Amino acid sequence: MDQRVWLVLPFVFAAAVFGLMGAAGLLTGAWATVPLSSVVSGAGVAVAAAVSGGVRWRRAWSRTWLRWPYLGAVLVLGVAVGAVEVPALAATVVGVPVLVGLVFRLVVQNDESRQTAGCR
């Protein structure tokens, strides 16, 4: 995974989850706002930490000195904005396209992996 992709991964993950939460709130009429949850931000950080071993780091020092402080800062940011409420429509408009983009990227990557495996 490219380092730039990894840097945005916690935010993309959180945006996709908040988009699903906003869509669920709009469809059911249960709520009109979506709280920015520190739990979702923490899950985004956990996903980034889990895949950080596969990142192509540009410099050897950045594997340690960029990875962990960055994840810690993102986690602190997620806790800091944990009580902010966003309109469900805004969460849906931002999050659902992000989710569609993630799924598309995974499908394309999976297809490329299959084609590469077939060439061997």
C-alpha positions as CSV (number, residue, x, y, z in Angstrom):
1,M,0.0,0.0,0.0
2,D,1.2,3.5,-0.8
3,Q,2.0,5.7,2.1
4,R,-0.3,8.5,1.0
5,V,-3.2,6.0,0.8
6,W,-2.4,4.8,4.3
7,L,-2.4,8.4,5.6
8,V,-6.0,9.0,4.6
9,L,-7.2,5.5,5.5
10,P,-8.5,6.3,9.0
11,F,-10.5,9.2,7.7
12,V,-11.9,7.3,4.7
13,F,-12.9,4.4,6.9
14,A,-14.7,6.8,9.4
15,A,-16.4,8.7,6.6
16,A,-17.8,5.5,5.1
17,V,-19.1,4.4,8.5
18,F,-20.6,7.8,9.2
19,G,-22.2,7.7,5.7
20,L,-23.9,4.4,6.5
21,M,-25.0,5.7,9.9
22,G,-26.5,8.8,8.2
23,A,-28.2,6.8,5.6
24,A,-29.7,4.5,8.2
25,G,-30.9,7.5,10.2
26,L,-32.5,9.0,7.1
27,L,-34.2,5.8,5.9
28,T,-35.6,4.9,9.3
29,G,-36.3,8.4,10.4
30,A,-34.8,7.5,13.8
31,W,-32.4,10.5,13.9
32,A,-31.6,13.7,12.0
33,T,-28.0,14.0,13.2
34,V,-25.1,11.7,13.4
35,P,-22.7,12.0,16.3
36,L,-19.0,11.9,15.3
37,S,-18.2,8.9,17.5
38,S,-14.7,8.4,19.0
39,V,-15.4,4.6,18.7
40,V,-15.6,4.9,14.9
41,S,-12.5,7.0,14.8
42,G,-10.7,4.4,17.0
43,A,-11.8,1.7,14.6
44,G,-10.4,3.7,11.7
45,V,-7.1,4.0,13.6
46,A,-7.2,0.3,14.3
47,V,-7.7,-0.6,10.6
48,A,-4.7,1.7,9.7
49,A,-2.6,0.1,12.4
50,A,-3.5,-3.4,11.2
51,V,-2.4,-2.7,7.6
52,S,0.6,-0.5,8.4
53,G,2.9,-3.5,8.1
54,G,2.2,-3.6,4.3
55,V,2.9,0.1,3.7
56,R,5.7,1.0,1.3
57,W,7.4,3.5,3.5
58,R,9.5,6.2,1.7
59,R,12.1,6.3,4.4
60,A,13.1,3.7,7.0
61,W,12.7,6.1,9.9
62,S,9.1,6.9,9.0
63,R,8.0,3.3,9.7
64,T,8.4,4.0,13.4
65,W,8.6,7.8,13.8
66,L,5.7,8.6,11.5
67,R,3.4,5.6,11.9
68,W,2.8,5.6,15.7
69,P,2.7,9.3,16.4
70,Y,0.4,9.9,13.4
71,L,-2.0,7.2,14.6
72,G,-2.0,8.6,18.1
73,A,-2.7,12.1,16.8
74,V,-5.6,10.8,14.7
75,L,-7.0,9.0,17.7
76,V,-6.7,12.1,19.9
77,L,-8.5,14.1,17.1
78,G,-11.3,11.5,17.0
79,V,-11.8,11.8,20.8
80,A,-11.7,15.6,20.6
81,V,-14.5,15.7,18.0
82,G,-16.5,12.9,19.6
83,A,-19.4,15.0,20.7
84,V,-19.9,17.0,17.5
85,E,-23.2,16.2,15.7
86,V,-23.4,16.4,11.9
87,P,-26.7,16.4,10.0
88,A,-27.5,12.9,8.7
89,L,-28.0,14.2,5.2
90,A,-24.5,15.7,5.2
91,A,-23.0,12.4,6.6
92,T,-24.8,10.5,3.9
93,V,-23.8,12.8,1.0
94,V,-20.1,12.6,2.0
95,G,-19.9,9.0,3.4
96,V,-21.9,6.9,0.8
97,P,-19.8,8.0,-2.2
98,V,-16.6,7.3,-0.1
99,L,-18.0,3.8,0.6
100,V,-18.7,3.2,-3.0
101,G,-15.2,4.4,-3.9
102,L,-13.7,2.0,-1.3
103,V,-15.7,-1.0,-2.7
104,F,-14.7,-0.1,-6.3
105,R,-11.1,0.1,-5.3
106,L,-11.2,-3.2,-3.6
107,V,-12.9,-4.9,-6.6
108,V,-10.4,-3.4,-9.0
109,Q,-7.5,-4.4,-6.8
110,N,-8.9,-7.9,-6.4
111,D,-9.3,-8.2,-10.2
112,E,-5.7,-7.0,-10.8
113,S,-4.4,-9.6,-8.3
114,R,-6.3,-12.4,-10.1
115,Q,-4.9,-11.3,-13.4
116,T,-1.4,-11.1,-12.0
117,A,-1.7,-14.6,-10.4
118,G,-2.9,-16.0,-13.8
119,C,0.2,-14.7,-15.6
120,R,2.6,-16.8,-13.5
